[in-house]
Every structure is written in C-alpha cells, then in structure tokens.
Amino acid sequence: MQLLILAAGYATRLYPLTLNQPKPLLPVGGKPMINHVLDHLSGIQGIERVLVVTNHKFISHFEAWSAAYDKKGAGFDFKIIDDGSTSDEDKLGAIGDIHLVIERENIQGDLMVVAGDNLFDQSLVGFGAFCQQQQRPVLGVYDVKDWELVKKYNSISVDEQGTITHFEEKSPNPKSTLTGIALYYYPSSVIPLIRQYIAEGNNPDQPGRLVQWLYPRVPFSTWQVPGTWFDIGGRESLEEADALFSKKQVK
C-alpha cells in the first residue's frame, strides 16, 4: 500500500504566512504540520512508501523537509512529486494530483490518501486496520456537531453498517453534522475508476467530489475519526491547533 499526502495547494487564505512557505510545513506545536500527520499514521502496517505531491513553487521546501525527516530514523521511504503548477491559477486540484501520482508512479495496488493540512490528535492506526479488512473504499468521517459549519464541508448519511447512502459537497441543506474529511482508502479495484473520473472531465478539485461520484457506483465504507480533527483553513484554526498541540508537547 502507498500513502499519498496531498500538499500541492497554495493556501491563499493564510497569506502572508504561506506566500513563501507551504501550509503543511507551517509549525504547529513546535514542528511542521505534516509531521503530526505522519506521527498519527506511522503505526499503520503495510505502508510501503510515502508519496508527497506538491507544486513546483514549493518542491525544494519539501525535499529539504524530507531529507531532515528521514534522518530521524522514522523508517519511511519518501518520494516528493512535483505536479508542475506554479500558482493557484494553474493548480491541478486535489483529485488531479491523485490522478497524476497514480499515472506517474504507475500505482496498481492499494492507495491511502490524506491531506497534509489535516490535523488529528489521536492515532489513526485503527483506520489502517479497518481499511485492510475491507474490499471497498473507505472515507474518514467526523461529527462537527454544528449545522452551519458542516455546510462548509459536505453532507453525508450512512446506513447501520456505516456505508455511505448520501454524500453532497457543500450542501445548503445538510442531512446531518457528520462530514467526510480528507482521509481516504482506495483499494486497487477502485484505481481504474479514478482514471475514469478524470477521463470523463469531472471537477479535479475538492477530493470529496470523487467520493460523491464513486459512492453510487461502488459500496463506500466509513470510519469515525477519534479525538479532535482540525481543518487548517485560516489563521484562527491554525492558532487553535498550535495551542492544543503545544499543550500536549508540554505534557
């Protein structure tokens, strides 16, 4: 299984912090945001390689980060992939980047995907174990417990087995406060469908759109993310996450 970290965005809402520094490398609790992501994924069995897809503007930043991270003896085999974009105007989009990596790396096996700006405060080893029991795609879900906030993300409904029965990006009338987050598992059987999604000219941005397109075509399981999840979209959420993770470091 390959682990793909999406890190090619330009994070314009965080300017000027992200003018010359990619968002996943901004410090949270004393270390880059992406380190926390890897910390909580590191115990998952079966990850053969970590692929980080970024843009041309920040490729050198991630290459330097990867070299430093490797020295810590974490055991990950990293590959940094340049998607060739140079600005928010010519970006490929999250699904476009997933497709690029699948094609460029000739991925035939299982693929786990996570956004490099998604922060979790608990281990995701359970996600890995759950995915490896499935013969179907899996979406990480989180209850934001706020009817207005969930409108920023997606509306999702599941049946008693946790299989998706409804998914809509940025719904004005959400069916619940449960939302799908940028944590995905795509078994090898689904990889051709990702190629089909792009070939048909569907929207290559917002990775949830791929879930919305897939769930009527193939059963899609869900896994409840434990603890606290942060979507680092602006300065307020960045400062909130930094305060929490700094406190954990002190402990």
Phi, psi and omega per residue, in radians:
M1 nan 2.396 3.069
Q2 -1.746 2.521 3.027
L3 -1.909 2.094 -3.140
L4 -1.882 2.172 3.073
I5 -1.835 2.131 3.128
L6 -1.455 2.060 -3.068
A7 -2.541 0.622 -3.055
A8 -1.842 0.086 -3.131
G9 -1.327 2.941 -3.112
Y10 -1.902 -0.110 2.999
A11 0.819 0.925 -3.077
T12 -1.126 -0.435 3.137
R13 -1.215 -0.251 3.133
L14 -1.796 0.119 3.069
Y15 -0.989 2.489 0.097
P16 -1.539 0.019 -3.101
L17 -1.008 -0.583 -3.037
T18 -1.876 0.285 3.074
L19 -1.155 -0.687 -3.078
N20 -2.211 0.288 3.126
Q21 -2.578 2.210 3.128
P22 -1.174 2.528 -3.081
K23 -0.962 -0.775 -3.113
P24 -1.106 -0.257 3.116
L25 -1.741 0.026 3.045
L26 -1.155 2.496 -3.109
P27 -1.281 2.373 3.014
V28 -2.355 2.100 -3.117
G29 1.055 0.561 3.036
G30 1.581 0.019 3.085
K31 -2.615 2.816 -3.086
P32 -0.982 2.513 -3.128
M33 -0.904 -0.746 -3.085
I34 -1.115 -0.462 3.099
N35 -1.125 -0.678 3.108
H36 -1.123 -0.697 3.110
V37 -1.029 -0.835 -3.129
L38 -1.179 -0.649 3.111
D39 -0.962 -0.729 -3.048
H40 -1.495 -0.153 3.066
L41 -1.804 -0.222 -2.932
S42 -1.114 -0.425 -3.117
G43 -1.484 -0.040 -3.099
I44 -1.247 2.227 3.139
Q45 -1.339 2.530 3.011
G46 1.653 -0.030 3.089
I47 -1.341 2.007 -3.088
E48 -1.504 -0.558 -3.043
R49 -2.792 2.585 3.071
V50 -1.870 2.108 3.098
L51 -1.865 2.233 3.100
V52 -2.016 2.020 3.114
V53 -1.726 2.203 -3.138
T54 -2.347 -3.059 -3.131
N55 -1.737 2.987 -3.095
H56 -1.170 -0.556 -3.119
K57 -1.075 -0.672 -3.018
F58 -1.935 0.219 -3.096
I59 -1.012 -0.724 -3.109
S60 -1.168 -0.568 3.106
H61 -1.080 -0.778 -3.111
F62 -1.297 -0.546 3.072
E63 -1.133 -0.719 3.103
A64 -1.169 -0.742 3.107
W65 -1.065 -0.779 -3.108
S66 -1.070 -0.744 3.132
A67 -1.077 -0.720 3.137
A68 -1.226 -0.689 -3.116
Y69 -1.171 -0.700 3.131
D70 -1.016 -0.618 -3.086
K71 -1.151 -0.279 3.138
K72 -1.373 -0.047 3.117
G73 1.217 0.588 -3.091
A74 -1.262 -0.302 3.097
G75 1.545 0.008 3.121
F76 -1.477 2.465 2.964
D77 -1.702 1.955 -3.065
F78 -1.711 2.586 2.882
K79 -2.418 2.197 3.116
I80 -1.699 2.249 -3.053
I81 -2.047 2.234 -3.135
D82 -1.614 2.070 -3.132
D83 -1.478 -0.026 3.022
G84 1.495 -0.137 -3.126
S85 -1.387 2.743 -3.092
T86 -2.229 -0.105 -3.134
S87 -2.771 3.009 3.124
D88 -1.125 -0.393 -3.092
E89 -1.328 -0.548 -3.095
D90 -1.977 0.304 3.134
K91 -1.115 2.695 -3.118
L92 -1.444 -0.386 -3.027
G93 1.542 2.763 -3.042
A94 -1.086 -0.789 3.139
I95 -1.225 -0.619 3.049
G96 -1.051 -0.679 3.114
D97 -1.225 -0.681 3.076
I98 -1.032 -0.810 -3.137
H99 -1.100 -0.749 3.121
L100 -0.983 -0.811 -3.116
V101 -1.154 -0.730 3.106
I102 -1.004 -0.776 -3.111
E103 -1.274 -0.846 -3.058
R104 -1.154 -0.658 -3.115
E105 -1.661 0.040 3.126
N106 0.894 0.902 -3.093
I107 -1.318 2.136 3.126
Q108 -1.976 -0.408 -3.057
G109 -1.631 -2.813 -3.098
D110 -1.246 2.593 -3.096
L111 -2.341 2.197 3.002
M112 -1.832 2.361 -3.063
V113 -2.229 2.349 3.082
V114 -2.494 2.527 3.073
A115 -1.360 2.415 -3.106
G116 -1.255 -0.124 3.104
D117 -1.941 0.236 3.034
N118 -1.582 2.132 -3.125
L119 -1.948 2.372 3.108
F120 -2.167 2.608 3.119
D121 -1.881 0.133 3.075
Q122 -2.375 2.804 -3.116
S123 -1.072 2.556 3.077
L124 -1.876 0.330 3.108
V125 -1.009 -0.641 3.109
G126 -1.078 -0.594 3.086
F127 -1.106 -0.800 3.139
G128 -1.064 -0.774 -3.139
A129 -1.115 -0.731 3.135
F130 -1.109 -0.790 -3.117
C131 -1.053 -0.700 -3.078
Q132 -1.257 -0.205 3.044
Q133 -1.544 -0.241 -3.036
Q134 -1.634 2.690 2.964
Q135 -1.992 0.510 -3.051
R136 -2.586 2.884 3.098
P137 -1.175 2.717 -3.126
V138 -2.319 2.427 3.087
L139 -2.056 2.280 2.996
G140 -1.285 2.321 -3.129
V141 -2.200 2.700 -3.081
Y142 -2.558 2.407 3.116
D143 -1.608 1.913 -3.118
V144 -1.406 -0.216 3.053
K145 0.993 0.567 -3.102
D146 -2.608 2.006 -3.056
W147 -1.181 -0.522 3.105
E148 -1.387 -0.721 -3.124
L149 -1.101 -0.675 -3.072
V150 -1.136 -0.379 3.104
K151 -1.134 -0.376 3.095
K152 -1.304 -0.361 -3.029
Y153 -1.898 -1.839 3.109
N154 -2.632 2.730 3.104
S155 -1.749 2.300 -3.070
I156 -2.424 2.457 3.015
S157 -2.230 2.572 3.138
V158 -2.326 2.757 3.074
D159 -1.546 -2.997 -3.069
E160 -1.118 -0.423 3.111
Q161 -1.566 0.009 -3.127
G162 1.433 0.241 3.098
T163 -1.466 2.396 -3.099
I164 -1.127 2.241 3.050
T165 -1.963 -0.287 3.104
H166 -2.708 2.381 3.081
F167 -2.609 2.216 3.134
E168 -2.506 2.164 3.104
E169 -1.195 2.331 3.037
K170 0.790 0.930 -3.120
S171 -1.259 2.319 3.074
P172 -1.294 -0.296 3.139
N173 -2.287 1.281 -3.086
P174 -1.107 2.577 -3.125
K175 -1.521 -0.289 3.120
S176 -2.813 3.077 3.070
T177 -1.674 0.141 3.061
L178 -1.411 2.321 -3.133
T179 -2.317 2.598 3.045
G180 -1.471 2.378 -3.131
I181 -1.959 3.037 -3.061
A182 -1.387 1.136 3.069
L183 -2.475 1.929 -2.968
Y184 -2.338 2.669 2.970
Y185 -2.251 2.144 3.107
Y186 -2.065 1.880 3.095
P187 -1.160 2.865 -3.065
S188 -0.957 -0.554 -3.104
S189 -1.150 -0.351 -3.089
V190 -1.619 -0.306 -3.098
I191 -0.944 -0.768 3.099
P192 -1.064 -0.533 3.119
L193 -1.226 -0.556 3.068
I194 -1.147 -0.709 3.068
R195 -1.071 -0.728 3.138
Q196 -1.112 -0.737 3.130
Y197 -0.956 -0.826 -3.140
I198 -1.224 -0.735 -3.112
A199 -1.058 -0.530 3.135
E200 -1.399 -0.040 3.086
G201 1.416 0.410 3.118
N202 -1.260 2.843 -3.107
N203 -0.998 2.109 -3.094
P204 -1.506 -0.010 -3.126
D205 -1.759 3.040 3.101
Q206 0.922 1.640 -3.025
P207 -1.021 -0.384 3.087
G208 -1.107 -0.428 3.131
R209 -1.115 -0.539 3.090
L210 -1.178 -0.712 3.080
V211 -1.071 -0.782 -3.132
Q212 -1.031 -0.640 3.139
W213 -1.358 -0.599 -3.046
L214 -1.383 -0.680 -2.914
Y215 -1.091 -0.498 3.046
P216 -1.307 -0.257 -3.071
R217 -1.696 -0.470 -3.103
V218 -2.596 2.421 3.107
P219 -0.981 2.328 -3.011
F220 -2.187 1.990 -3.127
S221 -1.461 2.898 3.081
T222 -2.277 2.732 3.102
W223 -2.410 2.196 -3.077
Q224 -1.327 2.113 3.122
V225 -1.268 2.220 -3.131
P226 -1.421 2.885 3.037
G227 1.209 -2.482 -3.087
T228 -1.951 2.361 3.088
W229 -2.007 2.368 3.083
F230 -2.054 2.234 2.943
D231 -1.737 1.848 -3.046
I232 -1.430 1.578 -3.123
G233 -1.765 -0.593 -3.107
G234 -2.450 -3.075 -3.059
R235 -1.116 -0.624 -3.108
E236 -1.087 -0.834 -3.141
S237 -1.198 -0.553 3.083
L238 -1.129 -0.788 -3.138
E239 -1.167 -0.658 3.115
E240 -1.120 -0.777 3.121
A241 -1.141 -0.716 -3.140
D242 -1.075 -0.703 3.128
A243 -1.116 -0.770 -3.123
L244 -1.148 -0.832 -3.076
F245 -1.268 -0.508 3.051
S246 -1.142 -0.710 3.119
K247 -1.116 -0.696 3.114
K248 -1.131 -0.661 3.128
Q249 -1.111 -0.683 3.138
V250 -1.108 -0.700 3.123
K251 -1.142 nan nan
